[in-house]
């Protein structure tokens, strides 16, 4: 997987990272910096009124790291695909994954309204 870079103005300041097939969104209470279900992680980022959020997606050892790792866990990916989208953006990117569970590691700048979200994906099977 090669790194992919995006810059988007995101309504509600949210990025959805989820299975490419059936998925369930977690409840967003507005308190944390991320929310998760078995098939979806929602990450808080820069609100649209503040400008664009930089998004990087790639293998975990190749994306931008920061001292602010907010997520390091498994996402159920039974479809063999991950999609990343925004509230009003149907698809920022999507890519195939080789297993029914995929490890994600997510870094931000440490603020609830992060200017960047770096998504590390482990494409190695469990």
N, C-alpha and C positions, 0 to 999 in steps of 0.2 A: 504494500500500500504506500503510495507516495503521499507526502503532505499536501494538504489542500488549505488554502487561505481564502477567507471571505470577509467582507465588511458589509454589515447590514444595519439599517435603522429598524429596530424591532419594537413593534407595538407591545405595550405592557412590560417591556424589558424582560422578556422570557424567551429562552431557547428550549425546544423540546427535542430530546434524543430518545428515540424509541425503536422498537422492533418494526420492521417494514411491513408486517402483516397486521394481525390483530394486536391491539395494545390498550392498556388502561391507564389513563392519566391519574396521577395522584392528586389529592386535595392540596391546593396552594393556599396556605394560611397567611402568606405575606411576612412571616416572621423570620424564616431562615434564608439561606442563600441557595438551597436546592431542596427539591422534593422528589420522592421516588415511589414507584410501584415496582412490581417484578419486571415489567416490560417497558418502563419509561422513567427517564430522569428529566426533570425540568430545572433549569439553572437560571438564576436571576442575573441580569446584566444591565447595561446602560439603558435607561428609558429613552424612548424615541425623541423626547423633548431635549435630551442632552447630546444627541448625535449617534453616530454609528458605533457598533460593537465589532471588534476584531475577533474572528473565530478561526482557530487553527485545528485541523483534524489530521491525525496520522498515527503511526505506531508510537507506543508510549515512550520509547527511548529516543524518538526523533522530534517530538514536539517541544514547544517552549514550556519549561518548568518554572515554577515560582515557589516561594516559601509557603504559599497558600494553596495547598492541596485540599480541596473541599470534598472530594469523592474518590473512593478507591474500592470498588465492589463489582459484582457481577450483574449483568443485565440479561434477562432471558431473551433470546433471539431465535425462536423456533422457525421463523421464516427464512433464516439464513441471510438476513439483510437488516441494516440499520439505516434509519432515516433521521435527518436533522431538519427541523423546520421552526418557523416562528408563528406567532398567533395569526398574522395575516399573510404569511409566506408559506405556500403549500410545501415547498421543498427547497432547502438551502443546498443539501447534498444527500446522496445515499450511496451505499456501498455494500458489497457482499461480505459476509463473515463465514468462516468455515465450521462453526459449531452452534449448537442450540443455546449456549451461554457464552457471553463475551465479557471480558473484563474491561471496564472503563476506569480511567484515572483522569480526573478533571482538576485543572488549576485555574485560578483567577488572580486578580490583583489584590484580593483580600477585602474588597469593599462589596457591600450588597449590590451596588450598581456598578459592577465591574466593567472596565473598558475593554477587557479581553477575556475570552474563554478558550482555554487550550484543552482539547479532548484527546487523550491518549487511548488508543484502542489496542488491545492485545489480540492478535490474530492467531495465537497459538492455542491449540486445543487443550482442554483441561487434562 
